[in-house]
Amino acid sequence: GFLYWYRLLNCGLSLPCTAGSDFPFGSNKLATWYTNLGRDRTYVKTNGDFSFQSWRNGIRGGRNFSTNGPMLFLSINGKEPGSRLNLQSGDKVIVSARAFCKYPLEALELVVNGAVLKIARGKGGQKYIECEERIEIKESSWIAARVRGEAGPKTFGGTATWNLYAHTSPVYLLVKGKPVNRKEDL
């Protein structure tokens, strides 16, 4: 599902993740009463008072994550999604991520330029996962976090498993101020 977004990020574009729904009809796979409207949403960190303008600026700045349930947080050297860090080739950064949900989580993944760098696995119905990794940056990169899990069919009285997911917008790590430039994606 993220392939095209990742490829655009790999071309040096700064694109925050967003999610939403506009199909207000029930789904008999989850439950007959369950509507799709509002299932996917975007949480945004705003500056100052909450307003449409501060919310919109938060999305434009990439200070957000999208989810259908799990809460997900990422920081790199203490900087949150949407941030840009200027580095030199060979610099090391600390990547920290954490996720929690009312329902079991399977895996929390750190994604660098579209490739999974690290997977922290949930065990036995775990509802909280965290991981921290120190990595060396050799080229301009973006890093994001994603998490997945599931709620069983009976959770909502439906007939299908509800796949849970969340994804952060990236943090951009610019070596010598240059944007990400993956030739295979250009």
C-alpha positions in Angstrom: 0.0 0.0 0.0 2.8 2.5 0.6 4.9 1.7 -2.5 4.1 4.9 -4.5 4.3 7.2 -1.6 7.7 5.8 -0.7 8.9 6.2 -4.3 7.9 9.9 -4.3 9.7 10.4 -1.0 12.8 8.7 -2.5 12.6 11.4 -5.3 13.2 14.1 -2.7 9.6 15.2 -2.3 8.4 16.1 1.2 5.0 14.5 1.5 3.3 14.0 4.8 1.0 11.0 5.3 -2.7 11.6 5.6 -5.7 9.3 5.8 -9.4 9.8 5.8 -12.6 8.2 4.6 -15.5 9.4 2.5 -17.6 6.3 1.9 -20.4 6.4 4.5 -21.9 3.0 4.0 -21.9 0.0 6.4 -19.6 -2.9 5.8 -21.0 -6.4 6.5 -17.5 -7.8 6.8 -16.8 -6.0 10.1 -20.3 -5.6 11.4 -23.6 -4.5 9.8 -23.7 -1.4 12.0 -20.1 -0.4 11.4 -19.6 2.5 9.0 -16.4 3.2 7.1 -16.8 6.9 7.7 -14.2 8.0 10.3 -12.3 4.7 10.4 -9.1 6.2 9.0 -7.9 9.4 10.5 -4.9 11.7 10.8 -3.6 13.0 14.1 -1.7 16.3 13.9 0.6 18.1 16.3 -0.4 21.8 16.2 1.4 24.9 17.4 -0.5 27.3 19.6 -4.3 27.2 19.9 -6.1 24.5 17.9 -7.7 25.9 14.8 -8.2 24.8 11.2 -5.2 26.9 10.2 -2.9 25.4 12.9 -4.1 21.9 12.0 -3.5 22.5 8.3 0.0 24.0 9.1 0.7 20.8 11.1 -0.1 18.6 8.2 1.9 20.8 5.8 4.8 20.5 8.2 4.5 16.7 8.4 3.9 16.8 12.2 1.4 13.9 12.0 0.6 10.2 11.8 -2.3 8.4 10.2 -4.1 5.5 11.8 -7.2 3.4 12.0 -6.6 2.7 15.7 -3.1 2.4 17.0 -1.3 5.5 18.4 2.2 5.8 17.0 5.1 8.2 17.9 8.6 8.6 16.3 11.6 10.7 17.2 15.1 10.9 15.7 17.6 12.6 18.0 14.6 14.0 19.8 13.1 15.5 16.6 9.6 14.6 15.5 8.1 13.8 12.1 8.3 16.7 9.6 11.7 17.7 11.0 14.8 18.1 8.9 18.2 17.3 10.3 21.4 18.4 8.5 24.1 15.8 8.9 27.4 14.7 7.5 27.9 11.3 5.9 28.8 8.8 8.7 26.9 10.7 11.4 24.9 8.4 13.8 21.3 9.1 14.9 19.1 7.6 17.6 15.7 6.5 16.2 13.0 5.9 18.8 9.4 4.7 18.1 6.5 3.5 20.3 3.0 2.4 19.6 0.0 1.4 21.7 -3.5 0.3 21.0 -6.5 -1.2 22.8 -6.1 -4.3 20.6 -3.0 -6.5 20.0 -0.1 -5.2 18.0 2.0 -7.5 15.8 4.9 -5.4 14.7 6.5 -2.0 14.9 8.7 -1.2 12.0 11.3 1.5 11.3 11.4 2.3 7.6 14.4 4.0 5.9 14.0 5.1 2.3 11.2 2.5 1.8 13.1 -0.4 3.3 12.4 -1.9 6.7 15.4 -1.3 8.9 14.1 -2.9 12.1 11.1 -4.8 13.3 10.0 -5.0 17.0 7.5 -7.8 17.4 4.5 -7.9 19.7 4.1 -11.1 21.6 1.0 -12.7 23.1 -1.5 -10.0 22.6 0.9 -7.1 23.4 -0.8 -3.7 23.3 2.4 -1.6 23.6 5.6 -1.9 21.5 8.7 0.3 21.5 12.1 0.2 19.9 15.2 2.2 19.7 18.0 1.9 17.2 21.2 3.8 16.6 22.0 4.0 12.9 24.7 5.5 10.7 23.5 7.8 8.0 25.6 7.6 4.8 23.3 9.4 2.4 20.3 11.7 2.6 17.4 9.6 3.9 13.9 9.8 5.3 12.8 7.7 8.2 9.3 6.8 9.3 7.6 4.3 11.6 4.7 2.0 11.0 2.8 -0.5 13.1 0.3 -3.2 12.4 -2.0 -5.4 14.5 -5.4 -6.9 14.4 -8.7 -7.1 16.2 -10.6 -10.4 15.8 -13.9 -10.7 14.0 -15.9 -10.9 17.2 -14.5 -7.7 18.5 -17.2 -5.7 16.7 -19.7 -8.5 16.1 -18.6 -8.8 12.5 -17.3 -11.6 10.3 -13.8 -10.4 9.3 -10.6 -9.5 11.1 -10.0 -5.8 11.5 -6.5 -5.1 10.3 -5.0 -2.3 12.4 -2.3 0.0 11.1 -0.6 3.4 11.6 2.2 5.3 9.8 4.1 8.4 10.7 5.2 11.1 8.4 8.9 11.0 7.9 11.8 12.8 9.5 14.2 14.0 6.8 18.0 13.5 7.3 19.9 15.6 4.8 23.5 14.9 4.2 25.3 18.1 3.2 21.8 19.7 2.8 21.0 17.5 -0.3 17.5 16.0 -0.6 16.9 12.2 -0.9 17.7 11.1 -4.5 17.3 7.4 -5.2 18.0 7.0 -8.9 15.9 3.8 -9.1 12.8 5.8 -8.1 13.4 8.9 -10.3 
